[in-house]
Amino acid sequence: MAYGRYFEEFTVGEVLRHWPGRTINEADCTWFALLTMNQHPVHSDAHYAATHTQHGQRLVLGPLVFSIGIGMTVADVSGKAIANLEIEKITHEAPTFIGDTLYSESTVLETRESKQGDRGTVTVQTRVSNQRGERVMTFKRTALLPKKNHGDPGRGRLPRMTRAPLDGLRVLAVSQFGAGPFGTQLLADLGAEVIKIEDPRVGGDVAREVGPYAGEDDSLYFQAFNRGKKSITLDLEHPEGRAVLRDLARVSHAVYNNLRGDLPERLGVTYAALRDVNPALVCCSLSGFGRTGPRAAEPAFDYLIQGYAGWMSVSGEPDGPPGKCGVSVVDFAGGYASMAALLAGLWDAQRTGVGRDIELSLLDTAVSMLSYYAIWALNRDWQPARVEDSGHQSIVPAQNFPTRDGFIVIFCNKEKFWTSLVQAMDLPEVARDPRFATFADRLAHKSVLVPILKARFAERTTSEWLSRLRGKVPCAPVNTIAEALADEQVAARDMIVEVKHPRFGVLREVGSPVKTEGAAPNLSPAPALGQHTDEILRTLLQYDPARIAALRASGALGEPND
């Protein structure tokens, strides 16, 4: 993501909505009070504020509100600035309290090009509001910005500065195994801070024990889903554990879970349970069957959902048993869908200051992916069936064909591809045959056409056919996993990354499919169980050693003295 903008990229009247919001916590106020040497009890003493102010709670210092408000505008307004020339008309309009989330929005008031022609000034008015929709502060700022392709004439070209697209986003993840961790891995790769909340009573995420390469509360399976995340052990059935969750929610943007449908409410990870500590919080749940309906309380996994959603009935050869997809497509699709939903909720929360519950299920995701199968079945007398050679239901030829040394995949979904195919295969008589003239003709005479094509494909190797067809006809080899991972296109897209693991050594893993400026996978390994518990409690929540020790002794963080 580009950091900052050039002078000519601003338009008078344009409204810039800066994201993400920023929740003010105890640590912010303590640090700022020390920095400014302002120890007035209305800001620093909760008891004094409760008994001596009309609001009954500690007020956040105005300069801190201003610092946060202007800080949120930097990437959009002054990231490329040569200088900030003037800040004026600062108006503090409403009080701010610890736990409030602030949002900034700026309107471009004026742009003025300099006489030199290589720079200009931009004046914006910024409004800072809270999660209640109240305007807290306004101010005007004028920045001197370079024009594009000029850089900073005083210092040469400005340095190229980027940040990850989700830098600053904090997500609490009560998730395990495949679907949820796969989805939140995408967020971590895009720069989000993902904190895994793991149940110490069961040894954390069950993926830690999935073989064949597992041991000592870790596995290669677990590493595949949890790169770049943090881990805290927390018993959400324990009242003290639930209290810690609420404190974490207060300083986070989202809480995500992939629990069974009846568990989010019981464990207190819903918006209704947490909105009082953070009204802008987005709570997203991905379960097997959803939080409503007759199967809400049942567990579900990718294998089961492929059966429930009808996928197995159309997978495999016609004369064989129903089959499943070779990889966990339902889990992965559910993970991606839930990330899109979560980010939609966060976008709305940053506009309104109000969070929400978002709910998805693996079954809903899988049924939605029936797509054109569903509309055919629901609206016409159409019965799907398994098609030989992994063929398409209605397009011919669109299937696997045996070659002299393997298989090739052909997909002629346009007439021009069919024409190119028969030309490349030296089959002029097939091209002229009226039985194969159109899509409908080829489908009607599939039993005649496919054997002709099979016989010709068997004459050459896969490589020979690819060299003839690439660029003319959609085609692909049927690679092994090893061949797929070694593919030159995969290498060109930096899809294989290396992660240094303390026990497994250097792990080669698949990278993020999202390519954009500033986005680079976090190459730290998946965390050890509870690796960051003390760090998070101490630095993020500002718990003192005595409180952390008491939590540990109570069993809220796991077995006492473990």
C-alpha positions in Angstrom: 0.0 0.0 0.0 1.4 3.4 -0.9 2.2 5.5 2.1 1.0 9.1 1.7 0.0 10.9 -1.5 1.4 13.5 -3.8 0.1 17.1 -4.1 -1.9 16.5 -7.4 -3.7 13.5 -5.9 -5.8 15.7 -3.6 -9.1 17.3 -4.7 -10.9 20.1 -2.9 -14.0 18.8 -1.2 -12.6 15.2 -1.1 -13.4 13.4 2.1 -10.7 11.1 3.5 -11.9 8.4 6.0 -8.8 7.3 7.9 -8.7 3.7 9.0 -8.4 1.9 11.4 -9.9 3.5 14.5 -7.8 3.7 17.7 -9.0 2.5 21.1 -7.4 4.5 24.0 -6.3 2.2 26.9 -4.8 2.6 30.3 -1.3 2.4 29.1 -1.8 5.3 26.6 -3.0 7.6 29.4 -0.3 6.5 31.9 2.5 7.0 29.3 1.2 10.4 28.1 0.7 11.7 31.7 4.4 10.8 32.5 5.6 12.4 29.2 3.7 15.6 29.9 4.2 15.5 33.7 0.4 16.1 34.0 -0.6 14.1 37.1 -3.9 15.8 37.8 -6.2 13.2 39.5 -9.0 13.8 37.1 -6.8 12.1 34.5 -4.8 9.7 36.7 -7.0 8.7 39.7 -10.1 6.6 38.9 -11.5 7.0 42.4 -11.1 10.8 42.3 -12.7 11.0 38.9 -15.6 8.8 40.0 -16.4 11.0 43.0 -15.4 14.5 41.8 -16.4 14.8 38.1 -19.8 15.0 36.4 -18.9 12.1 34.2 -17.8 9.7 37.0 -14.7 8.4 35.1 -11.2 9.5 34.2 -10.8 12.0 31.4 -8.3 11.5 28.6 -5.9 14.5 28.2 -6.8 16.7 25.2 -3.3 16.6 23.8 -3.4 12.8 23.7 -6.7 12.9 21.8 -5.1 15.4 19.3 -2.0 13.2 19.0 -4.1 10.1 18.2 -6.4 12.0 15.9 -3.6 13.5 13.8 -1.6 10.3 13.9 -4.4 8.4 12.1 -4.3 10.9 9.3 -0.6 10.7 8.5 -0.7 7.8 6.0 -3.4 9.5 4.0 -2.4 13.2 4.3 1.2 13.8 5.2 3.0 10.5 4.6 5.0 12.1 1.7 5.0 15.7 3.2 8.1 17.9 3.0 6.8 19.7 6.0 3.7 20.4 8.1 3.4 24.2 7.8 0.5 25.1 10.1 -1.9 23.5 12.5 -4.7 25.8 13.7 -8.2 26.1 15.0 -8.0 23.1 17.4 -11.4 22.7 19.0 -12.0 20.2 21.8 -15.7 19.5 21.6 -16.5 16.5 23.8 -14.8 14.5 26.6 -12.9 11.3 25.9 -12.6 8.4 28.3 -10.4 5.3 28.6 -11.9 2.6 26.4 -13.2 5.0 23.8 -12.4 4.3 20.2 -11.5 7.4 18.1 -11.9 7.8 14.3 -10.5 10.5 12.1 -12.0 12.0 8.9 -10.6 14.8 6.9 -12.0 17.1 4.2 -9.7 18.8 1.7 -10.3 22.6 2.0 -7.7 24.0 -0.3 -4.8 23.0 -2.6 -2.3 25.6 -3.8 0.6 25.0 -6.2 3.9 26.6 -5.4 5.7 29.0 -7.7 8.5 26.5 -8.2 5.9 24.1 -9.8 7.3 21.0 -8.1 5.3 21.2 -4.9 2.2 22.6 -3.3 0.3 23.0 -0.1 -2.8 21.1 0.9 -5.1 22.2 3.7 -7.5 19.8 5.4 -9.9 20.0 8.2 -9.9 16.9 10.4 -12.8 15.8 12.6 -12.2 13.2 15.3 -15.2 11.3 16.6 -15.8 8.4 19.0 -17.7 5.2 18.8 -20.8 6.9 20.0 -20.8 9.1 16.9 -19.9 12.3 19.0 -17.5 14.8 17.5 -14.6 15.0 19.9 -12.2 17.4 18.3 -11.6 19.4 15.0 -8.5 21.0 13.7 -7.0 22.4 10.4 -3.7 21.4 9.0 -1.6 22.6 6.1 1.1 20.3 4.7 3.7 21.0 2.0 3.7 18.1 -0.5 5.9 17.2 -3.5 4.3 16.7 -6.9 4.5 13.3 -8.4 7.8 12.5 -10.2 9.5 15.4 -8.4 10.2 14.0 -5.0 11.5 16.5 -2.4 13.7 19.1 -4.2 15.4 19.9 -1.0 16.5 16.4 -0.2 16.3 14.5 -3.5 13.5 11.9 -4.0 11.4 11.0 -1.0 12.1 7.5 0.4 9.7 4.8 -0.6 7.7 4.0 2.5 5.2 1.3 2.7 3.3 -0.5 5.5 1.3 -3.7 5.4 -2.4 -3.1 4.5 -3.7 -4.4 7.8 -1.0 -2.9 10.0 -2.5 -1.8 13.2 -5.5 -4.3 13.1 -5.7 -6.5 16.1 -7.8 -9.7 16.0 -8.5 -12.1 18.8 -8.9 -15.6 17.3 -10.6 -18.4 19.3 -10.1 -20.9 16.5 -8.5 -24.2 15.8 -7.8 -26.9 13.3 -8.3 -25.8 9.7 -11.0 -23.3 8.6 -10.6 -20.5 11.1 -6.8 -20.6 11.3 -6.6 -20.7 7.5 -8.6 -17.5 7.2 -6.8 -15.6 9.9 -3.5 -16.7 8.3 -4.4 -14.3 5.5 -4.9 -11.5 7.9 -1.5 -12.1 9.6 0.2 -12.2 6.2 -1.4 -8.8 5.4 0.0 -7.3 8.6 -2.7 -7.8 11.2 -1.8 -8.8 14.8 -3.6 -12.1 15.3 -3.7 -13.3 18.9 -4.7 -17.0 19.2 -6.6 -17.7 22.4 -6.0 -21.4 23.1 -7.7 -23.5 25.7 -5.1 -24.8 28.1 -7.3 -27.6 29.4 -7.1 -29.5 26.1 -3.6 -28.6 25.1 -4.5 -25.7 22.9 -5.3 -25.9 19.2 -5.9 -29.6 18.3 -3.9 -29.0 15.1 -0.7 -29.1 17.3 -1.2 -32.9 17.5 -2.1 -33.7 13.9 0.4 -36.1 12.3 2.3 -37.4 10.6 5.0 -34.9 11.7 4.0 -33.9 15.2 5.4 -33.8 18.7 5.9 -31.6 21.8 2.7 -29.6 21.2 3.6 -28.7 17.7 3.3 -30.1 14.2 4.0 -29.2 10.6 0.2 -29.2 10.1 -0.1 -26.5 12.8 2.7 -24.5 11.3 0.9 -24.5 8.0 -2.0 -22.5 9.4 -0.5 -20.2 12.1 2.6 -18.5 10.8 3.1 -15.0 12.2 0.5 -15.3 15.0 0.7 -14.9 18.8 -0.6 -17.4 21.4 -2.1 -16.8 24.8 -3.6 -19.6 26.9 -6.9 -18.6 28.4 -9.7 -20.7 29.9 -12.9 -19.0 28.8 -15.0 -21.2 31.1 -13.1 -19.7 34.0 -14.6 -16.3 35.3 -11.1 -14.8 35.6 -10.3 -16.0 32.1 -13.5 -14.4 30.8 -12.4 -11.1 32.5 -9.1 -11.2 30.7 -11.0 -11.8 27.4 -13.0 -8.6 28.1 -9.9 -6.6 28.7 -8.4 -7.9 25.4 -11.6 -7.1 23.6 -11.4 -3.6 24.9 -8.1 -3.0 23.0 -8.9 -5.0 19.9 -10.8 -4.5 16.7 -12.3 -7.9 16.3 -13.0 -11.2 17.9 -13.1 -14.2 15.6 -14.1 -17.8 16.4 -14.8 -21.1 14.6 -16.5 -22.8 17.5 -19.5 -25.1 17.3 -22.7 -23.1 16.8 -23.9 -23.2 20.4 -20.6 -22.2 22.0 -19.9 -18.5 21.1 -22.7 -17.3 23.4 -21.7 -19.7 26.2 -18.1 -18.6 26.1 -18.9 -14.9 25.8 -17.3 -14.1 22.4 -20.4 -12.5 20.9 -21.0 -8.8 20.3 -23.8 -8.8 22.9 -21.4 -10.1 25.5 -18.6 -7.6 24.6 -20.2 -4.5 23.3 -20.1 -2.8 26.7 -16.3 -2.8 26.7 -15.9 -1.9 23.0 -18.9 -0.7 21.1 -16.9 -0.8 17.8 -15.9 -4.4 18.2 -16.7 -6.8 15.3 -17.4 -10.4 16.4 -17.3 -13.0 13.6 -18.3 -16.6 14.0 -17.6 -19.4 11.5 -19.3 -22.7 12.7 -20.2 -25.9 11.0 -23.9 -25.4 10.7 -24.5 -21.9 12.0 -25.9 -20.6 15.3 -29.5 -21.4 14.4 -31.3 -24.4 13.0 -31.7 -28.0 14.1 -28.0 -28.9 13.8 -26.5 -25.8 15.4 -25.1 -27.7 18.3 -23.5 -30.5 16.2 -19.8 -30.5 15.3 -18.9 -30.4 11.6 -15.8 -30.8 9.5 -14.9 -30.4 5.9 -15.4 -34.1 5.2 -18.9 -34.1 6.6 -19.9 -30.9 4.9 -18.8 -32.2 1.5 -21.3 -35.0 2.1 -24.1 -32.8 3.4 -23.8 -30.2 0.6 -24.0 -32.8 -2.2 -20.4 -32.4 -3.4 -19.5 -36.0 -3.0 -22.4 -37.1 -5.1 -20.8 -35.3 -8.1 -17.2 -36.2 -7.4 -15.4 -39.3 -8.7 -16.0 -41.6 -11.6 -19.5 -42.7 -12.7 -19.0 -46.3 -11.8 -17.1 -45.6 -8.6 -18.2 -44.6 -5.1 -18.8 -40.9 -4.2 -15.5 -39.0 -3.7 -14.3 -35.9 -1.8 -12.1 -33.1 -3.0 -8.4 -33.9 -2.5 -7.9 -30.8 -0.3 -10.1 -29.3 2.3 -11.9 -26.9 0.0 -14.9 -26.3 2.3 -12.6 -25.4 5.2 -10.5 -23.1 3.0 -13.5 -21.4 1.3 -15.2 -20.9 4.7 -12.0 -19.3 6.0 -11.8 -16.9 3.1 -15.5 -16.1 3.2 -15.3 -15.3 6.9 -12.3 -13.0 6.3 -14.3 -11.0 3.6 -17.2 -10.8 6.1 -15.0 -9.7 8.9 -13.3 -7.0 6.9 -16.8 -5.8 5.7 -17.8 -5.5 9.4 -14.6 -3.6 10.3 -15.2 -1.2 7.4 -18.7 -0.4 8.7 -17.4 -0.1 12.2 -14.8 2.4 11.3 -17.5 4.5 9.6 -20.1 4.3 12.3 -18.2 3.4 15.5 -20.6 0.6 16.0 -19.6 -3.1 15.7 -21.7 -6.1 15.1 -22.0 -9.9 15.1 -21.2 -11.6 11.8 -22.1 -15.3 11.3 -21.2 -17.9 8.7 -21.2 -21.6 8.5 -19.3 -24.2 6.5 -22.6 -25.7 5.3 -23.8 -22.3 4.1 -20.5 -21.7 2.3 -20.5 -25.1 0.6 -24.2 -24.8 -0.5 -23.5 -21.3 -1.9 -20.7 -22.8 -3.9 -23.2 -25.1 -5.6 -23.9 -22.0 -7.7 -24.9 -23.0 -11.2 -25.6 -26.6 -10.1 -28.1 -25.2 -7.7 -29.9 -22.9 -10.1 -30.2 -25.7 -12.6 -31.5 -28.1 -10.0 -33.9 -25.6 -8.4 -35.4 -24.3 -11.6 -35.3 -27.0 -14.2 -35.6 -30.8 -14.3 -31.9 -31.3 -14.0 -30.2 -34.2 -12.2 -26.4 -33.9 -11.8 -24.3 -37.0 -12.2 -20.6 -37.9 -11.9 -18.9 -37.4 -15.2 -16.1 -39.6 -16.5 -12.6 -38.3 -16.5 -13.5 -35.3 -14.3 -15.5 -33.9 -17.1 -17.7 -30.8 -17.1 -21.5 -31.3 -16.8 -22.3 -29.5 -20.1 -19.1 -28.4 -21.9 -17.3 -30.8 -24.3 -14.4 -31.2 -24.4 -13.6 -30.1 -20.9 -11.9 -32.9 -19.0 -8.7 -34.9 -18.4 -7.2 -36.9 -21.3 -4.6 -39.6 -21.0 -1.4 -38.8 -22.9 1.5 -41.1 -23.7 3.1 -40.5 -20.3 0.5 -38.9 -18.1 -2.6 -36.7 -18.3 -3.5 -33.3 -19.7 -6.5 -31.1 -18.8 -8.4 -29.4 -21.7 -11.1 -26.8 -21.2 -12.8 -25.5 -24.4 -15.4 -23.1 -23.0 -15.3 -20.9 -26.2 -15.8 -21.9 -29.8 -12.4 -20.4 -30.7 -10.7 -22.8 -28.4 -12.5 -25.7 -30.0 -11.3 -24.6 -33.4 -7.7 -24.1 -32.2 -7.8 -27.5 -30.5 -8.7 -29.5 -33.6 -6.3 -27.5 -35.7 -3.4 -28.2 -33.3 -4.4 -31.9 -33.1 -4.4 -32.2 -37.0 -8.1 -33.3 -37.0 -9.6 -31.5 -40.0 -12.3 -34.1 -40.5 -13.5 -33.5 -36.9 -13.5 -29.8 -37.5 -15.8 -30.3 -40.5 -18.1 -32.9 -38.9 -21.5 -31.3 -38.3 -22.0 -33.5 -35.3 -19.4 -31.4 -33.5 -20.2 -27.9 -34.8 -21.6 -26.3 -31.7 -21.6 -26.7 -27.9 -24.9 -28.5 -28.0 -23.8 -30.8 -30.9 -20.6 -31.8 -29.1 -22.6 -32.6 -25.9 -25.1 -34.6 -27.8 -22.4 -36.6 -29.5 -19.9 -36.8 -26.7 -19.7 -40.6 -26.8 -18.4 -40.3 -30.4 -16.2 -37.3 -30.0 -14.3 -38.1 -26.8 -12.8 -41.5 -28.0 -11.5 -39.7 -31.1 -9.7 -37.1 -29.0 -8.5 -39.7 -26.5 -6.8 -41.7 -29.3 -5.0 -38.7 -30.6 -3.9 -37.4 -27.2 -2.4 -40.9 -26.4 0.0 -40.5 -29.4 2.2 -37.8 -27.7 3.6 -36.9 -24.3 2.0 -34.3 -22.0 4.9 -32.0 -22.6 4.6 -32.3 -26.4 0.9 -31.4 -26.2 1.5 -28.5 -23.9 4.0 -27.0 -26.3 1.4 -27.3 -29.2 -1.5 -26.0 -27.2 -0.3 -23.3 -24.8 -1.4 -19.9 -25.8 -4.1 -21.3 -28.1 -6.2 -23.7 -26.0 -6.7 -23.6 -22.2 -4.7 -26.6 -21.0 -2.7 -27.9 -18.1 -0.7 -30.9 -16.9 -2.0 -33.0 -14.1 0.9 -32.3 -11.7 1.8 -34.1 -8.6 2.0 -32.0 -5.5 5.8 -31.9 -5.8 5.6 -30.8 -9.4 3.0 -28.1 -8.6 5.3 -26.7 -5.8 8.3 -26.7 -8.2 6.4 -25.0 -11.1 8.2 -22.0 -12.6 5.1 -19.8 -12.3 4.8 -20.6 -8.6 8.4 -19.6 -8.1 8.0 -16.4 -10.1 5.1 -15.4 -7.8 7.2 -16.0 -4.6 4.7 -18.6 -3.4 7.3 -20.6 -1.5 8.7 -18.9 1.6 11.2 -20.0 4.2 10.5 -19.8 7.9 13.1 -20.5 10.6 11.6 -22.8 13.3 13.5 -23.5 16.6 12.9 -27.2 16.4 12.0 -28.1 12.8 14.8 -25.9 11.3 14.1 -24.0 8.1 10.6 -24.8 6.9 9.5 -24.2 3.3 5.9 -23.1 3.3 3.4 -21.7 0.8 3.2 -17.9 0.9 0.2 -15.5 0.7 -1.8 -15.4 -2.6 -2.3 -11.6 -2.1 0.3 -9.5 -3.9 0.2 -5.8 -3.1 2.7 -3.2 -2.1 3.6 -3.4 1.6 2.2 -6.9 2.0 4.8 -9.5 2.8 4.2 -12.7 4.9 5.2 -12.5 8.5 8.0 -15.1 8.4 8.0 -15.9 12.1 7.0 -19.5 12.9 3.6 -20.4 14.4 3.8 -19.8 18.2 4.5 -22.3 20.9 1.4 -22.9 23.2 1.0 -19.8 25.3 4.3 -18.3 24.1 3.0 -14.8 24.3 0.8 -15.0 27.4 2.9 -13.1 29.8 4.0 -10.6 27.2 0.4 -9.7 26.2 -0.8 -9.5 29.8 2.1 -7.3 30.8 2.5 -5.0 27.8 -0.9 -4.9 26.1 -3.1 -5.0 29.2 -0.6 -3.5 31.6 -1.1 -6.2 34.3 1.5 -6.1 37.0 3.4 -9.3 38.0 1.2 -9.9 41.0 -1.9 -9.9 39.0 -0.4 -12.3 36.4 0.7 -14.6 39.1 -2.8 -14.6 40.7 -4.3 -15.4 37.3 -1.9 -18.3 36.9 -2.6 -19.6 40.4 -6.4 -19.4 39.8 -6.1 -21.7 36.8 -7.4 -19.1 34.3 -4.2 -19.4 32.2 -4.0 -23.2 32.6 -3.1 -25.6 35.4 -1.7 -23.7 38.5 2.1 -23.7 38.6 2.3 -25.5 35.2 
